[in-house]
Amino acid sequence: MLPAGQFTHGHLYLVSEVPQRLGLEVFVVHATYQFGNGRRGQAAGKKQRLREHGLWMADPDEYFTRGKFLVYSDVIPYEVKQGVLPGFPTHQTVTAYHFRSMFAAAALAQALGRTLVLPRWECHCDRHWTPILPGCIMANSDLKLPFHCPMDHLLEVLLWTDSDKISVREPGFLTNPRFLNSNITDRAIVVVNGAPRETFPAPSQLDKWKVVNMANPLFWEPGANDQQARQRIIQAGLDDVPVLEFSSLEKAFCGFVDSKTERQFNHLMLGATGGDRGNGLLNSLSWCCRNAAPKGGYQPSPVSFSMPKFYNHNMCK
């Protein structure tokens, strides 16, 4: 019998990250199940989980070197969770914050012509089709809450990777050895005024980078439209810097000047109807499951996550 910590299944390595916590040398990782729509969706989710941990080797070199990138803080400000009940209520609140930040980050990346690098999200509840509520973990699981959940816990991966409307990279992209060895070493820091201090990049995260504006970071007034965003980056001399790292993005962007562009972006991200039942890239995933069903199996317990509101540039200051 092989030791599970070194010949490991997907949840143990790619979600719970137990071998990493214990410092074990791992020889085999089996991707096992994940969440996606149909076989293609499930295959995309498996590939993305392996990418997030630097285990997917089939991407061409251009995947790591082509274009310019935008990354933003994944740290949850203290006040977001303050006063919220632990467990799934906290997970709902934190996920809503992630969605608002992703909405702004995708808009800003489009406005600046950059590839969006997704952060590693803090999650407070596992996702599974067996009863996990109210404790938020599977029976006999080694998962420690909160944890960094994979992309397929929050998003339909295939919608993002197949889209020709948005360029995106997985959580963990900037720490992938192939990216670190690509000679892309310049990074610029952009601090959104009013952003909580805990969302600023930690010095330890910048050790391997040449931060071109460390002595004079760009301070960003909230509520910029797409034209203002481009002007700010150009005027600061940062347009050619390969990686822009923003602090909290929730209030950084307010809309697109061109109404058609704004409408297309809103529908891409939230669907034509928006709200918590939209069918865009940010879709409100239902959560399953709470209780055993009377006739066997499990009783689904759909739960919606609060979604961002459509951008309306007329609301910009």
N, C-alpha and C positions, 0 to 999 in steps of 0.2 A: 504494500500500500504506500502511495506517494504522499508526502506531507502537503496538506492543503495550503499552507502558507507560502510554498514555493512552486507548487503546481496548482495555480489558483483559478477559481472561477471569476467571472466578470464582476459580480457585485462585491466580492471581497477585495479585489484589487482596484477596480475602476470607480467604485462608489464609496465603500467603507474605508478603503485605503489602509487596511490592516497591515499587510506586509511592509508598507512604507513606514508606518508608525513604529513597527517592531524592528526595522532595519534588516529585514530578511532579503537574501539574494533570491530573486524570482527567476525561474527557468521557463515557465509556460504560463500564459494568461489566456483563458478561454472566454471569449466575449459574451457568451450566453445570451440571455434575453435582454431586451430593452424595449423602449416604447416608440412606435412609429406606425404609420398608416399603411398596412399591407406589407408585402415582402420587400419591396424597394425601400419603403420607409424604414423598416426594421434594419435592413442592411446599411442604410445611410446612418442610422443611429449608432450601429456597432462601429462603423468606420470612424465616426466622429469621436466616440469614446476613446478609441485607440489613438486618434490624433491628439486628443486632449492630454494624453499621458506620454506623448512622444514615441508611440509604438507603431504608428502607421508609416511605412517607408516607401509607399508607392507614389507619393506626390513628386512631380518634377521639381527641379531646382527653382524654376521660375515662380513656383507657388510661394517661395520664401523671399524672393528678391524683387518681384515685379510690383511697381506702384509705390504709393506712400500710404502710411497707416495712421489711424486714429484709435487711441486706447483711452479708457476712462476708469476712474476709481470704482472698485467693487465694494468698498467699505460702507456698511450701513450706519448712517448717523445715529447717535444715541437716541435722539428725540423721536425717530421713526418707530422704535419699539417701546418707548416709554409708556407705561400704563396698559400695555396689551397683554392679555392672558397668554401664558406659555402654551407650547404645542401648536396645534393647527391654526389658531387665531394669529399667532405670531408669524407662522409661515405665510398665511394669506396677506398679512400686512407687508411683510418683507418682499414677497413676490410682486405685489402691486408696485412697490418702490422700484424693483428691478425692471418692470415693464415700462414705467415712466422714464427711467434712465435710458433704457434701450431705444425707446421711441425718439428721445432727444438726440441720442448718439447716432442713430441711423440717419436722422435728418441732417445733422451737422456733417457727418461723413459725406453724404450726398452733396451738400452745399460746397464742401471743400474739395471734392473730387478724390476722396481717400477711401481706402479699404477699412472697414470697421473690424476691430479686433475685440471680440467679446471677452468679458472678464470671467473669472471663476466666481460663481454666485454663492452667496451664503444661503443655505436652505435649512429649514427647521423641521422638515417632515420628509420622510422617504416617500417614494411613489411605488405602489404595487397593487396588484389586483386581489390580493388577499387582505383580510382585515388588519389594518395597521392603526386605526384610530381607536381611542384618543391618544395612544402613546406615541404614534408617528413612526414606529419602527416595526419591522417584522419580528415574529417570535424567534428567539434564539439568535438574533442578529448581533453582530459586533459593531454596528454603526454607532458612532458617537455624535450626538447632536450638540450644536449645529454642525453642518458639514458643507463641503463644496460639492454641489450636485452637478451632474453632467448636463449637457445641453438638452438632451431629450427629456429631462425631467420637467422642463419649462416650455420647450418649443417643439414644433414639428420640424425636425432637422431637415428633411428632404425639401420642404418648401423654401428653406434658406439656401441650401447648397445648389438647388436646381434653378434658382431665380436668376434671370439675366438683368434684373432691375436693381440689384444690390450686391456689392462685393463684400464678403465677410470671411473672417478667419476665426478659428475655434478658440475657446479658452485654453490657455497654455501655449499659444502660438509663439509668444515672445520669449518663452523659456525653452523652446525646442532647440536642441543642439544645432540643427541644420540652419535655423534662423540666426542663432548666436554666432555661427561660423560664416555667415554670409557677408561679413565686413560692413554691415549696416550698423553703425555705432552711434550716430547722432540722434539725440532726442531733445525735444523742447517741452518745458512745463508751462501749462496754462491753468491758472487758478481762477475759478469763477468767484467773483466777489460775493461774500455772504455764505460761501460753502463751509460746512463744518470742518474744523481743523483736522479731524480724524480722516477725512477723505483725501488729504494731501499725500503725495507719494512719500514713502519712508526713504531715508537715505540708503538703507540696505538694498532697496529695490533698484537703485541707480548706480551701484558699484561698477557694473560692467559697461556703463554707458558714458559717452561724452555728452553732458547736458549743456547745450550751447547757450542757454540763457539762465544758468543756475544763479548768477549774481543779480539778474534782473528778469524774473519770470513775468510773463504776460498776465496782467490782471484783467479779467473779462467781466464787463458789466452784463448782468442778466438781461434776457429778453432781446437778443439779436435776431434779425431776420437773415436770410441767406446772403443777401448782398453785403450787409454790414459784417457778417462773419468773414467773408472772403477779404473784405477791405482790412479788417483788423489783423488777420494773419499776414497779409502782404505788407502792410505798414510796419509790422513788427519784424519784418525780414525773416519770417519763419516758413514761407511757402515751400521752400525746397528742402526743409528738414524732413528726413524720412519718417520719423515717428513724433506725433503730437500726443502728449499725455495730459488729459484734462482731469481736474478734480470733479466733484459732483456735477452732473450735467442736467439735473432735473429742471432747473430754471434758466439754463444757458441759452435756449433757442425758443423763438416764438412763432416762426412761420416762414413761408416762401412768398416773395413779392408777387410772382406770377401765379395767378389763381389756378390755372390748369396744372402747373407743376405741383402746387400745394394739394389739389384734389387728388391727383394721381398718387402722391406719396401717402396721403391719408388712407386711401383705399388699399394701397399695397400693404400697409402695415396693419390696418384695422378692418379691412373689408369695406364694402359699400355702406353698410349700416353702422359700423362702429359698435361701441358699447361692449358688454361682456359676452356677446354671442356673435361677434364678427368672425369673418373667415379670412383674415389677413395673416401676415407673417407672425404677428402677435395675436394668437388666438387663445381664447379662454378654455384651457383644458379642463375636462371634468375629472374629478378625483374618485377613484374606486379603491377600496371598498370599506364599508363600515362594519356590517354584520353578516353572519351566515344567513343565507336565504332559507325559508321554511322547507323547500323541496330540494335542498342540496345546492351546492355552489355558493355564491356570494351575492349579497344584496348591494347593488351599486348605490353609491351616495354621491351624485353629481354636486360639485361645489364650484362656483364661479370665482374668478379672481377679478378684482377691480382693474379696469383698463384705462389707458390715457384717453383724453379727449382729442378730437380732431384739431389740428392746427388751423388757426384763422389769423392771417397776417394783419387783419384789421384791428386785432386786439393788441398788436405790438405797440409799445410806447413810442 
